[in-house]
Amino acid sequence: MLGVVLKYFFLMIFVFAVTCGAAHAQLDKNAPPPGPSQAAAPPKKPIVKVKPAPPPILKVKPSYGFGPISRFNPLSWGPECFLPMPHKGQVVISPSVTFARIQGEINKPGTILYGLNPNSINFDDQLGLPKSGNAMWSVMAQYQLTPRVAVRYAFSPISMEASHRTDTSFTFQNRSFVAGSTVHSKWERFEHRAGLSFSVSRSDNSDTSVFAEWLYIQDKITIGDAYSGALAPAVWDTDKNLAILGLELNKCLKNFGGNTLALSCKGGVAFLDDHTGYEAEAALSYLLQIRPGRYGFIKGGYRYASLKKDRNYELFKTTMDGAFVNVGLIF
């Protein structure tokens, strides 16, 4: 009897062991396979607190309600502007008309007395030459030798004639003209200029140049009595050779499509041959594109020029100023 009990006891232990093994195997089968992160997990980085950067401070100019008008301020124009300029081998032709006011004084005594300085003759008062309302024309041609060097020539003639009843007496080359007499006078001037221009600073929107020119002037003054053919008129025919040194600035202000609005300023000093003089000019020009690299332009402004010879009682002084207009081509 005891043997039977032991037999069933060992049989129950065997069945329990087999059942537990099968259950353990089923759990291992359902478990997920180990991954790389489980095999070797990297070390965790420490958490660092970063303080956010403050927003940039924007400086805002106060507005006074002139925003639409400010874009017409020429001082703010130019950085993005393109100024057309002649390239190597191109030619510039530019005729001009100046509506000038002319003032002049001359003195050419025939016999000079020691210690006596004869009175000068005024163009307007004694000779009756018109002071204003004079239209003077000139023409300029320029050839661009290199991108920075150009050679140019300009010609300007003047001719003025008047018959005038003089209010004061004066003497010119031993000829005396008494007050109340009618004087017929004529002034002729032919001015030739030729020289070189060198660009010292050139960018897309501006050009600064220095120029050196030779100036040759022929002056002829004729004064006679309008009602007396017995005496030949007194004539003073003189010529002069001068040098001119100056500076010229051209600045782009605004582009309008293919066209350009620009500012130009010019100044020079004349000397040699017992003469001194100076000139100044300021103008606005509008350049119209005809085709790439070819432009036509119109220019308007104001110019002033003065030239004087004063030596050994000989005086020849002229001053001209007024508005001018010129047109031209760059081709």
C-alpha positions in Angstrom: 0.0 0.0 0.0 2.8 2.4 0.8 4.5 1.7 -2.4 1.4 2.6 -4.4 1.2 6.0 -2.5 4.8 6.8 -3.2 4.4 5.9 -6.8 1.4 8.4 -7.3 3.3 11.0 -5.3 6.4 11.0 -7.6 4.0 11.0 -10.6 2.3 14.2 -9.4 5.7 15.9 -8.8 6.8 15.0 -12.3 3.6 16.4 -13.9 3.9 19.7 -11.9 7.5 20.1 -13.0 6.6 19.6 -16.6 3.7 22.0 -16.4 5.9 24.8 -14.8 8.6 24.4 -17.5 6.1 24.7 -20.3 4.6 27.8 -18.8 8.0 29.4 -18.4 8.9 28.6 -22.0 5.7 30.3 -23.2 6.6 33.5 -21.3 10.1 33.7 -22.9 8.6 33.2 -26.4 6.1 36.2 -26.0 8.8 38.5 -24.7 10.3 41.1 -27.3 13.8 40.5 -28.4 16.5 42.7 -26.9 17.2 45.9 -29.1 20.4 48.0 -29.5 19.1 50.5 -27.0 18.6 47.7 -24.5 21.9 46.2 -25.3 24.0 49.4 -24.8 22.1 52.6 -23.9 24.1 55.8 -24.3 24.6 58.0 -21.3 22.1 60.7 -20.9 23.2 64.4 -21.4 22.7 66.7 -18.6 19.9 69.3 -19.0 21.3 72.8 -19.5 19.1 75.9 -19.1 19.7 78.4 -21.9 18.6 82.0 -21.4 16.8 83.3 -24.5 18.5 86.3 -26.3 16.7 89.6 -25.9 15.0 90.9 -29.1 17.1 93.5 -31.1 16.5 97.1 -30.3 15.3 98.9 -33.4 15.9 102.7 -33.7 12.9 104.4 -35.3 13.2 107.9 -36.5 10.3 110.1 -35.6 7.9 110.7 -38.4 6.7 114.2 -39.1 4.2 113.3 -41.8 6.5 114.2 -44.8 7.1 110.6 -45.9 5.8 111.1 -49.5 7.8 114.3 -49.9 11.1 112.9 -48.5 11.7 110.7 -51.6 12.2 113.9 -53.6 15.1 115.0 -51.5 18.2 114.9 -53.8 20.6 114.3 -50.9 19.1 110.8 -50.4 19.4 109.9 -54.1 22.4 108.3 -55.8 23.7 105.1 -54.1 21.7 102.9 -56.5 21.9 105.3 -59.4 23.8 104.7 -62.6 25.4 107.7 -64.4 25.9 107.3 -68.2 29.5 108.3 -69.2 31.3 108.2 -72.5 33.4 105.0 -73.1 36.7 104.7 -74.9 36.4 105.7 -78.5 33.1 107.6 -78.1 32.4 111.2 -79.1 30.3 113.9 -77.4 28.9 116.8 -79.4 27.2 119.6 -77.5 26.0 123.0 -78.9 24.9 125.5 -76.3 23.1 128.9 -76.0 23.7 131.3 -73.1 21.4 134.1 -72.3 24.0 136.4 -70.9 24.3 139.6 -69.1 27.5 141.3 -70.3 29.5 144.0 -68.5 32.8 145.4 -69.8 35.4 148.1 -69.4 38.2 149.0 -71.7 40.9 151.6 -71.8 43.5 152.0 -74.6 45.1 155.4 -74.4 47.1 156.6 -77.4 49.4 158.9 -75.4 50.1 158.1 -71.7 50.9 161.0 -69.5 53.1 160.2 -66.5 51.1 159.9 -63.3 47.8 160.2 -65.1 45.5 157.1 -65.3 42.9 157.8 -68.0 39.3 156.9 -67.3 38.0 153.6 -68.5 35.2 153.2 -71.0 32.1 151.3 -70.0 30.4 149.1 -72.5 26.9 150.1 -71.5 27.2 153.8 -70.5 29.6 155.1 -73.1 29.3 152.6 -75.9 25.7 151.6 -75.6 26.4 147.9 -76.0 23.4 146.0 -74.4 24.0 144.7 -70.9 21.3 142.1 -70.9 19.3 140.1 -73.5 22.3 138.7 -75.3 22.1 135.2 -76.7 25.6 133.7 -77.2 26.1 130.3 -78.8 29.0 127.9 -78.6 29.8 124.3 -79.6 31.9 121.7 -77.8 33.3 118.4 -79.2 35.0 115.7 -77.0 36.7 112.4 -77.9 37.3 109.8 -75.2 40.8 108.5 -75.6 40.7 106.1 -72.6 38.1 105.4 -69.9 39.7 108.2 -67.9 41.3 110.6 -70.4 39.4 112.8 -72.9 40.4 115.5 -75.4 38.0 118.3 -76.2 37.6 121.5 -78.2 35.1 124.4 -77.9 34.4 127.4 -80.0 32.4 130.5 -78.9 31.9 133.7 -81.0 30.5 137.0 -79.8 29.4 140.0 -81.9 27.7 143.1 -80.5 27.1 146.4 -82.2 25.3 149.6 -81.2 24.8 153.3 -82.0 24.5 155.3 -78.8 24.2 158.9 -77.7 26.8 159.2 -75.0 26.2 161.2 -71.8 29.8 161.6 -70.9 33.0 162.5 -72.7 35.8 159.9 -73.2 39.0 159.4 -75.1 40.0 156.2 -76.9 43.3 156.0 -78.8 43.8 159.8 -79.1 40.2 160.1 -80.3 37.9 162.2 -78.2 34.2 161.7 -78.1 32.2 164.5 -76.4 29.1 164.2 -74.4 26.0 164.3 -76.5 27.6 162.9 -79.6 26.4 159.7 -81.2 28.9 156.9 -81.0 28.9 153.8 -83.2 30.7 150.9 -81.5 31.2 147.2 -82.2 32.8 144.4 -80.2 33.8 141.1 -81.7 35.3 138.1 -79.8 36.3 134.7 -81.0 37.1 132.2 -78.2 38.9 128.8 -78.8 39.5 126.3 -76.1 41.3 123.0 -76.4 42.6 120.7 -73.7 42.6 117.4 -71.8 40.3 116.1 -69.1 41.4 113.4 -66.6 39.0 111.5 -64.4 40.5 111.2 -60.9 37.6 109.4 -59.3 35.0 107.4 -61.2 32.2 105.2 -60.0 28.8 103.9 -61.3 27.0 107.0 -60.0 29.6 109.9 -60.1 32.7 111.2 -61.9 35.2 113.8 -60.7 37.7 115.2 -63.3 40.4 117.8 -63.5 41.0 119.6 -66.8 43.8 121.7 -68.3 43.0 123.8 -71.4 44.6 126.3 -73.7 42.4 129.4 -74.3 42.9 131.6 -77.3 40.8 134.8 -77.5 40.7 137.4 -80.3 39.1 140.7 -79.3 38.4 143.6 -81.5 36.8 146.9 -80.4 35.8 149.5 -83.0 34.6 153.0 -81.9 33.7 155.8 -84.3 31.5 158.8 -84.8 28.2 157.7 -86.4 27.8 160.9 -88.4 31.4 161.7 -89.4 33.0 159.9 -92.2 36.1 162.1 -92.3 37.8 160.4 -89.4 38.5 156.6 -89.4 37.1 154.8 -86.4 39.5 153.9 -83.6 40.2 150.1 -83.5 41.8 148.0 -80.9 42.6 144.5 -82.2 44.2 142.2 -79.6 44.7 138.5 -79.0 45.5 136.6 -75.8 46.8 133.1 -74.9 45.8 131.8 -71.5 45.9 128.5 -69.5 42.9 127.2 -67.6 43.0 124.7 -64.8 39.8 123.5 -63.2 37.7 120.8 -61.6 34.5 119.2 -62.8 32.0 117.0 -61.0 29.1 114.9 -62.4 26.7 113.1 -60.0 23.7 110.9 -60.8 20.6 111.9 -58.9 17.9 109.6 -60.1 17.2 106.9 -62.8 13.9 106.8 -64.5 13.9 103.5 -66.4 16.6 103.9 -69.0 16.9 107.7 -68.5 18.9 109.6 -65.9 18.8 112.9 -64.0 22.2 114.2 -63.1 23.9 117.2 -61.4 27.1 118.8 -62.8 29.3 121.5 -61.4 32.4 123.1 -62.9 35.0 125.7 -61.9 38.3 126.9 -63.3 41.0 129.6 -63.1 42.6 131.3 -66.0 46.1 132.9 -66.0 49.1 134.0 -68.2 49.6 136.8 -70.7 48.9 139.5 -68.1 45.4 138.1 -67.6 43.5 136.7 -64.7 40.1 135.2 -64.7 37.8 132.5 -63.4 34.6 130.6 -64.3 31.9 128.7 -62.5 29.0 126.6 -63.6 26.2 124.6 -62.1 23.5 122.7 -64.0 21.1 119.8 -64.2 21.1 117.4 -67.1 18.6 114.8 -68.3 20.0 111.9 -70.3 17.8 109.9 -72.6 18.9 106.4 -73.7 18.7 106.1 -77.5 20.1 102.5 -77.5 22.6 100.7 -75.2 25.7 102.9 -74.8 24.2 105.8 -76.8 22.5 108.8 -75.2 21.0 112.1 -76.0 20.9 114.8 -73.3 19.5 118.2 -72.5 21.3 120.4 -69.9 20.3 123.7 -68.2 21.9 125.8 -65.5 23.8 129.0 -64.7 27.3 130.0 -65.5 29.6 132.9 -64.6 32.9 134.0 -66.3 35.2 136.9 -65.7 38.4 137.9 -67.5 40.6 140.9 -66.9 43.8 142.5 -68.3 45.1 145.5 -66.4 48.7 146.6 -67.2 50.4 149.8 -68.3 47.0 151.7 -68.4 45.6 149.1 -70.7 42.4 147.7 -69.4 40.2 145.0 -70.9 37.7 143.5 -68.5 34.6 141.5 -69.3 32.1 139.7 -67.1 29.4 137.4 -68.4 26.8 135.5 -66.4 23.4 134.0 -67.1 21.3 130.9 -67.7 22.3 128.5 -70.4 20.8 125.5 -72.2 22.6 123.0 -74.3 21.7 119.7 -76.0 24.1 116.9 -77.1 24.8 113.4 -78.1 27.0 110.6 -76.7 27.8 108.2 -79.5 
